């Protein structure tokens, strides 16, 4: 087993080769971009937003990116509105009700970095619950009531004729492995969670059985990048650069997930379990993001990476009985063409060259 020091030294060598000898983007002439995420700490779910720093993609755009874990989606929204961060992760389940109330401020979504649908409901292998319909009268765990799985799963149950307020009991059980333990110990009958969260649980050797997804699941729940509208005019090149670096990182991850995981761990070695070897740490990251990677590319025929289909917003608004007549202040696709203006084959070749 490698020691932590040996692993970090090896990772440093990997990064040095990957960036062709260039220094990581920390020079004074690079513009710092703060990207806020609604997590309590930086973790693999946002890997494609951040590894452009190690892969050299941010530097190519004249940028250095700093990931900021702000705890909740609400905190991210406030930080964007106040200008405390340049870019934030936006989720429609939080933003659309604000828009419907006429309280939406100066932010606009300009890039979709995770597409629907990423939620499931899991039970223990011995459970008698075999379908979503069987959940009536049962207790369902969620990470917390501010998590995206809570409003989305409520909507899905409602579409099946199950009253999410009367027919089931909701219990906040915490994020990650503690959520799996709660299910394993019988504190809840089922666990509603998202792809990377389930990956963390399975990496802890907790057995899960996923309920079959109902037919015609709504295409809702994508995650987006948002910024103040003023930046579209004043710092357009910066936003294009952020989007392009993330798109390149996503293409890289799709081509060689292992190399992407190594890059992430070079940036955030503290996310690895203490005492784990390099191989164990990389495996842990890959298990967490295996399902998420599949959602980097749009599920719509001919759509470019990062492009936004407003139908997602319309469907989610209708599911929540929100009356929204105009979405023009909520999203834009005007940056998508320049964001995708790069040599995709070159990125894939770069990723392939770093296969172990």
N, C-alpha and C positions, 0 to 999 in steps of 0.2 A: 504493500500500500504506500502511495506517495504521501509524504508529509505535506501539510498545508503550504509550507514555504516552497517545497519543490514544485508543487502544483502551480503556485503563482508564478514561479520562475519560468516554468514551461509555458504557461499562458502568455506571459510577456513575450516570449520568443515567437509564439504563434501570431500575436498581434503585430509584432514588428515586421514579420514576413507579409502579413495580410495587407498592411498599409504601405508596402514597398519601401520601407525604411523611413517613411515620413513620421514626424512627431504627431501624437494625438492632438486633435484640434484644441489647442489651448493658447495659441498665439494671441497677442494683444490686438492684432488687426482683424480677428474673427468676431463677428457679432454674436453675442450670447442670446440664445432663445430659451426661455423658461417654458417647459411643457408641464402643465399641471394635470394630475390624474387623481381620481377619486378613490385612492387606495390608502391604507394606513401605512404601507411601506412599498418600496419599489419591488416588484416581483415579476415572474415570467409572463403574465398576461399582456404586459405592454412591451414585450421584447422588441417587436418590429418598430416601435416608436423611438427606441433608444440606441440600438446597436449601430446605427449609421455613424455614431461618434467613433467607434472602434474600426469600422470598415472603411472609414475615410470619406464617406458620402457627405457628411455634414461639412467637412472642410472644403470639399469640391464646390460647395455652394457658398463658401465664405462664412460659415456658421459654426458655432459650438453649442450643443444642446445640453441643457440641464434638466433632468427629470425631477419633478417635485411631487411627492406624495402628500396630498392635502386632506386625506381622510374620507371626505364625502363628495358626492356629486354637487351638492349645494355649495360647498366651499370652493370647488372649482369654478362654478358659475359666478360666484361673487368675485373671485380673483380675476377672472376675465373682464367682468363688467367694470371693475375698479382699475384695470390696467396693471395689476400686480404681477401678472404673467402675460406673455405674448400669445400663447396657444394653450387651450385646455381641451380635455376630453368632454364631449357633450353627449348626453343620453336623452332621447326623446321622452322617455317616461317622466323625466324631471322637467324638461324644457317646454313640452307642449302645453301642460296646464298653465304655465306662466304666460305663454303666448295667447292662450284662449282668454285669459283674464285681462289682456291688454297691457300687461306689465313687462313684456319683453323689452330689454334695453338694447345696448349697442352691439351685441354679439351676433355672429353669423357662422353657420356651419359650412365649411368649404371642402371637406374631404371625409369620406367614409372609410375607416381603416379596418373595421370588422363588420362583416355582413351577417344578416340573419341566416339561420336561427341557431342559437347557441345554448338554449336551456333544455334541461330534461328533469325528470323525476325518477329517483332511484329508491329501491327498497332492498332489504336484505334478501339473500338467496332463498331463505326459508319462508319468506312472507307469503301470506294468502292474497295479498293485493297483486292483481295481475294486469290491471288496466287503469286508466285515469278515472273511469267510471266507478271503479271499486274504492276510490278515495273518499267517497261520501261517508261522513261520520268518523273520519280518521283525522289524526294529527299530522300536519305537514311542517317540517322544519325549513327555515330559511336562514341565511347567514345573519341578516338583521333586516329590519323593516325598511331600511333605506337602500337595500340591495336591489339590483334590477330584477332578480328572479321573482321577487314578491309581486310587483304589479303585473308582470308578464304572465306568471302562472295563474294569478287570479283571473286574468282575461281569458286564458285558455279554458279554465274550468267553467267560467261563465258561458263560453261558447258551446260547452257540452251540456248545459242545463243544470250545472251544479252552482248553487249560490255560495260564492267564496266567503261570505260573512256568516251564513247560518249553517251550511252543510259540512264545513271542515273547521278545524282548529289550527291556528298558525302559532308557531313557536320559534323564537329567535334562538339559534343554537351556536352562533359564532361562525367564523370563517375557517376554511381549510380543514385540516385533520380533525379538530374538535367537532365539526359538523358530522363527519363520518363516524366518530366515536359515539355521538348521540344517537345516531341511527343504529349502530351496532349493538348498543346497550339497551335499546328499546325505549328510549326517552321520547322518540317520535316514531310514527308509522312509516313515514316516507320523507325523503329529502328533495326539495326543489333547489336546484343549483345550476351553475353555468359550467361550460366545458372545462376551463382551466381549473376551476375549483374541484370538480370531480377528479381531474388528473392528479391533483395533490393528494386526494384521499386514496386513490388507487395506488399511488406511489408508496403510501404507508401500509400497503398490503391489507387494506380493508376491502373485503369482497362486496361488490355492488351488483344489483340486477336492475337494468333500466326498463321502465315501463314503455311499451310500444307507443310511439308518438301518434296522436290522433291524425286522421287525414285532414288535409287542407289547413295545416297550421298557418297562422297569419305571418306574412313576411314583415315582422317588426322586430325591433330590438337591436338594430345596428348601433355601432358606436362611431362617433364622429370627432373630427377636430374642429374647433371653433376659435374665432379671434374677433376682436372688435372690428366693426365695419370700416372704421377709419384706416385700419392697416391695409385694407385692400387697395386703397389709393396711395397711401403714404409709404407703405413698405411691401408692395406687391411682390417684388423679387424675393424678399425674405420668406413670405408665405409659400411661394412657389418652391423655393429651395427646401423648406421644411417638408413639404409634400413629396417632392422628388426624392429626397434622401430616404424618406419612409417607404416610398414605393420601391426603391432599389433594395432596401433592407428586406422588404417583404418578398421580392423576387428571389433574393439570396436565400432567405429562410426556406422558401418552397423548394429550391434546388438542392440545398444542403443544410438541413435542420441541425445536424450535429455541429457544423462549423459556426452556425448562428448561436447555438447554445454556448459554445466556448467563448465567443465574443462577449456574450452577455455576462458570463461569469468573470471575465477579465474586468469588466466594468463594475460589477457588483458581487465580489467574492463572498461578501457577508450573507448572500442569499443561499449559499451552500450549507448543508448540514455540517456542523462541527465534526471534524475528524474524518470526513468523507474523502475518498480518493477523487482524482479528476474524473475518472470514468463514472463513478457513482454520482458525482455532482452533475455531470452532463446528462446522464440518464434521468435524473430527477427533473431537470429543466424540460427535457424532451417529453417526459410523461405528462408534465403539466400543460404543455402547449400543443400536444399532438392533434387534439381536436380543433384548437383555435387556428392553426396554420391553414386548415382547409377553408377557413372563412375570410382569408385575405383577398381572394379574388371575387369579383361580383358574380352573383348567380344569374345575371341577366344577359341574354344573348347579345354579343357585340359591345357590351359596356366596357369602358376603360377603368382600370384600377383606380379606386378612390371616388368614382362618380357616384352621385346621389340620385336615387329614384324617389321623387316626392310622394309616390304612392305609399311608401312605407309610413310616412308621416300621416297621410290621410287615413289609412287603415287603423293606425294606432289611435288617432284622435276619435274616430268613429267608435272604436271599441270602448273608449272611456267617456263616451257621450260629450265630447268636447266640440264646440262649434267654432271652427276656424275657417274663415273665408279666404284668407290671403296668407300664403306661405312665403312670399317673396322676401320678407325680412328675416326669415329663419334659415335659409340655405342659399347657396349659389354653386353652380358648376363651372363658373368662368375660369377657374384656375386649372381645371383638369387636363386640358390639352397641353399646356406648357409643362405641367407636372410629369406627364407621361412622355415627354420629349427626351428620350435617352435610348441607348442601345441595350435592349433587354438581353440579347444573346451574349453580349460582353459580360453582363452581370452573372448570368448563368454559368458562363465559362469560368469566371473568377471563382464562383462557389464550387464548381466541380473540381477545380484544381486543388482545393483544400480538403478533399476526401482523405480520411485516415487510412 
